[in-house]
């Protein structure tokens, strides 16, 4: 072998090594690509970083969102973040078989392509779509929990990380939403979060549901009050929240029994609720999560329907068919006044945007748009 041939072999070997190491660093080494993505997101001007020092002003997209309408709504409400749902098909409330909906996946990619370079933070959410959307995730209770956790990790989280979160530089991943019947499996949730962190280097959260307590003092309701307190205490002390970067809450707290309310009345109800005279200390109970876990609190869903009785059951768009745009706006203004300036409060995600029609009772009225624009702008 002559000297020139040897030099060519060395050069070829060096090129191969460089190519291989580059491929490993970028495509296989999740830590490496995570570092690159976090750096690029900061350069783009995204504000949802590991410091959690900027308020989140987000919008939850309805599962049937339209891409162009979503872009309009981001601008309309002056949002810096979106909560992007990927539909996860589940046949019934007891099934452990979970599958990513391909149409939802492809539409998400289309939207994310449109958002490139705009500095909009993205929270990715696998959204349980149970029995074609007819059942709530809060009622989900798979018969085979071991199969569920295994399937959720390998058939939902890992593919979403590889197909969406990494290539599109997603800022945060909401690993699950409102699985009330599964939150007791703390070790399995912990394992699921550890599994996710192995591959995904952005922020991680879990969105828990709102809760109810009551301060009734009569003998007839003593057991009911104790049971509600027990449920709240279990939620507050759940070790799931030790594993996440910030705590997400679906803030559909029942505030009053009134058809319509002043902003002051709703503010007072957030301190001590009026609904059924429960006197639930909502703000204090929320702050307890920050005190306990030293994690910022994010309202991962905050919504009121555009109707009278919006504060009675904010989670229920069908309680009244009487349109009242101002009542919706008053709900958001009350939350703004009570929570906006709290140092432990990370922000909120408006439910819901991305599509507007007569059935979308949570879509913001003009009055609500004016209120949302004021959040974090003072």
Order of alpha helices (4+ residues) and beta strands (2+ residues): alpha-alpha-beta-alpha-beta-beta-alpha-beta-alpha-beta-alpha-beta-alpha-alpha-beta-alpha-alpha-beta-alpha-beta-alpha
